[in-house]
Amino acid sequence: MLKIAFHPIYKHPLPEGHRFPMIKYELLPQQLLYEGTCTPENFFEPDFPDDKYILAVHDRDYYTDLLNIRISPKEARKIGFPLSEELVERERIIADGTIKGCDYALEYGIAMNIAGGTHHAYTDRAEAFCLLNDQAIGARYLLRQKKAKKILIADLDVHQGNGTAQIFREDASVFTFSMHGSSNYPFKKETSDLDIELKKGTTDEEYLSVLKAVFPKLLKEQKPDFIFYLCGVDVLSTDKLGTLAMTSQGCKERDAFILDTCRKEGIPVQCSMGGGYSREIRVIVEAHANTFRLARQLFF
């Protein structure tokens, strides 16, 4: 069964006119249910994870400051959201959705999180809508529970997974792969195990050609026994915060290639949605929905 993490707290209230399309977290599960891709049984509601899983990734002082809302105003501004107790609760619950998704992926081959992909969160600080790095937390959970030995994080958001790269810089058990826009945020990038920077205006054909040449080779070389897939849809040409020129069909083909490759190789995969900032919310929801449709078609 396709298991999907979702909690009402994912749709966090923001000031009027905020550029982050928070409503997508409400509309996406509604769309999946409406069209019959999913039933209520597909969804599970995450809770607060054991702090030890978060502290396996994030510094104790930083995490304690988050819990007590003691982040300095300068650092809080980097988040991009008004800092509050509810926002921190939201991030913890998203992380739990990814942790539990790891176990569901081991059982069923794949699991999804309606939110997540908070790859700009560093060990000791928050950035760009990301406070706690959900897939990094999931990776450490698997390793410490001895449920995986070698992990590949495939980050195909248009923005580099800078926090993820920093967290696993000296951890050979996690291979970080980020394929992103060269001129996108973050403008000072970290060094992943493999970074592929794409020029402004990269089309479907160019993007897919690079990905299809690289991803199977990575699997052969690294031999991961678990994969995290960050499937941001901010690669679309319509995205306000992206620089690539991909179509919805190209984005769908990207997801199909990654997921089908994982399935054929028998490698469990956990998917977090990542970014999507097109001006029309329907474009964002449709692109994200395609990922869930493909997961169901390919695995079930």
Residue pairs with C-beta under 8 A, 6 or more apart in sequence:
1 41
1 42
1 108
1 300
2 38
2 42
2 108
2 110
2 111
2 112
2 292
2 295
2 296
2 299
2 300
3 42
3 43
3 44
3 101
3 104
3 108
3 111
3 112
4 29
4 32
4 38
4 42
4 43
4 44
4 111
4 112
4 113
4 114
4 292
5 43
5 44
5 45
5 46
5 94
5 96
5 97
5 98
5 100
5 101
5 111
5 112
5 113
5 114
5 115
5 116
6 25
6 29
6 43
6 44
6 45
6 97
6 114
6 115
7 45
7 46
7 93
7 94
7 97
9 86
9 89
9 90
9 93
10 25
10 26
10 90
10 93
10 94
10 114
10 115
11 22
11 23
11 25
11 26
12 22
12 81
12 86
12 87
12 90
13 22
14 20
14 22
14 81
14 82
15 82
19 240
19 277
20 80
20 81
20 129
20 277
21 276
21 277
21 281
21 284
23 281
24 276
24 281
24 284
24 285
24 288
25 114
25 115
27 281
27 285
28 114
28 273
28 285
28 288
28 289
28 292
29 38
29 43
29 114
31 285
31 289
32 38
32 42
32 289
32 292
33 39
33 40
35 289
37 289
37 292
37 293
37 296
38 292
38 296
44 97
44 100
44 104
46 93
46 94
46 96
46 97
46 99
46 100
47 93
47 96
48 89
48 92
48 93
48 96
49 92
49 95
49 96
49 99
49 137
51 63
53 95
53 99
53 137
53 140
53 141
54 63
54 92
54 95
54 132
54 137
55 63
56 137
56 140
56 141
56 144
57 123
57 132
57 133
57 136
57 137
57 140
57 167
58 121
58 123
58 124
58 132
58 133
58 137
59 123
59 124
61 124
62 123
62 124
62 125
63 132
64 70
65 71
66 88
66 126
66 131
66 132
67 88
69 83
69 84
69 85
69 88
71 79
71 83
71 126
75 125
75 126
76 83
76 126
78 125
78 126
78 127
78 128
79 126
79 127
79 128
79 129
79 130
79 131
80 128
80 129
81 87
81 129
87 131
88 131
91 118
91 131
91 132
91 134
92 132
94 113
94 115
94 116
94 118
94 132
94 134
95 116
95 132
95 134
95 137
95 138
97 113
97 114
97 115
97 116
97 134
98 113
98 116
98 134
98 135
98 137
98 138
98 270
98 272
99 137
99 138
99 141
100 111
101 111
101 112
101 113
101 138
101 270
101 271
102 111
102 138
102 141
102 142
102 147
102 226
102 270
103 111
103 147
104 111
105 111
105 226
105 268
105 269
105 270
106 147
106 226
106 268
108 299
109 262
109 263
109 266
109 268
109 269
109 299
110 259
110 262
110 263
110 268
110 269
110 270
110 271
110 295
110 299
111 269
111 270
111 271
112 270
112 271
112 272
112 273
112 291
112 292
112 295
113 134
113 270
113 271
113 272
113 273
114 273
115 272
115 273
116 134
116 135
116 272
116 273
116 274
117 134
117 135
117 157
117 230
117 231
117 232
117 272
117 273
117 274
117 275
118 129
118 130
118 131
118 132
118 133
118 134
118 135
118 163
118 272
119 130
119 133
119 135
119 136
119 155
119 157
119 159
119 161
119 162
119 163
119 164
119 230
119 274
120 126
120 127
120 128
120 129
120 130
120 159
120 161
120 162
120 163
120 186
121 127
121 130
121 131
121 132
121 133
121 136
121 163
122 133
122 162
122 163
122 166
122 167
123 163
123 166
123 167
127 162
127 163
127 186
128 159
128 185
128 186
130 163
133 163
133 164
133 167
134 272
135 153
135 164
135 228
135 230
135 270
135 272
136 153
136 163
136 164
136 167
136 168
138 228
138 270
139 148
139 151
139 153
139 168
139 174
139 226
139 228
141 147
142 148
142 151
142 226
143 149
143 151
143 173
143 174
147 226
148 224
148 225
148 226
149 173
149 225
150 173
150 174
150 175
150 222
150 223
150 224
150 225
150 226
151 173
151 174
151 175
151 224
151 225
151 226
151 227
151 228
152 174
152 175
152 177
152 218
152 219
152 222
152 224
152 226
152 227
152 228
153 161
153 164
153 168
153 174
153 175
153 176
153 177
153 227
153 228
153 230
154 177
154 215
154 218
154 227
154 228
154 229
154 230
154 258
155 161
155 164
155 176
155 177
155 178
155 179
155 180
155 192
155 230
155 274
156 179
156 180
156 211
156 229
156 230
156 231
156 232
156 235
156 254
156 258
156 274
157 178
157 180
157 230
157 231
157 232
157 234
157 235
157 274
157 275
158 180
158 181
158 184
158 232
158 234
158 235
158 239
158 241
158 242
158 243
158 244
158 275
159 180
159 181
159 184
159 185
159 186
159 232
159 234
159 241
159 275
160 178
160 180
160 184
160 186
160 189
160 190
160 192
160 195
161 176
161 178
161 180
161 192
161 230
162 186
162 189
162 190
163 190
164 176
164 178
164 192
165 176
165 178
165 189
165 190
165 191
165 192
165 193
165 195
166 190
168 174
168 176
168 193
169 190
169 191
175 193
175 194
175 218
175 222
175 224
176 192
176 193
176 194
177 192
177 193
177 194
177 196
177 214
177 218
178 192
178 194
178 195
178 196
179 195
179 196
179 198
179 210
179 211
179 214
180 195
180 196
180 197
180 198
181 197
181 198
181 200
181 202
181 242
181 243
181 244
182 197
182 198
182 199
182 200
182 243
183 199
183 200
183 243
184 241
184 242
184 243
185 241
189 195
194 214
194 218
196 210
196 214
198 206
198 207
198 210
198 244
200 243
200 244
201 243
201 244
201 245
202 244
202 245
202 246
203 245
203 246
203 250
204 246
204 247
204 249
204 250
204 253
207 235
207 244
207 246
207 250
207 254
208 250
208 253
208 254
208 257
211 254
211 257
211 258
212 257
215 257
215 258
215 261
216 261
219 261
219 265
219 267
224 267
225 267
225 268
226 267
226 268
226 269
226 270
227 262
227 267
227 268
227 269
227 270
228 269
228 270
228 271
228 272
229 258
229 259
229 262
229 269
229 270
229 271
229 272
230 271
230 272
230 274
231 254
231 255
231 258
231 271
231 272
231 273
231 274
231 291
232 273
232 274
232 275
232 276
233 239
233 251
233 273
233 274
233 275
233 276
233 278
233 284
233 287
233 288
233 291
234 241
234 242
234 274
234 275
234 276
234 277
235 242
235 244
235 246
235 250
235 251
235 254
236 242
236 244
236 246
236 247
236 248
236 251
236 276
236 278
236 283
236 287
237 244
237 245
237 246
237 247
238 278
238 279
238 280
238 283
239 275
239 276
239 277
239 278
240 277
240 278
240 279
241 275
241 277
242 275
242 277
246 254
248 283
248 286
248 287
248 290
251 287
251 290
252 287
252 290
252 294
255 290
255 291
255 294
256 294
256 298
258 269
259 269
259 271
259 291
259 294
259 295
259 298
259 299
260 298
262 268
262 269
263 298
263 299
271 291
271 295
273 288
273 291
276 284
276 287
276 288
277 284
278 284
278 287
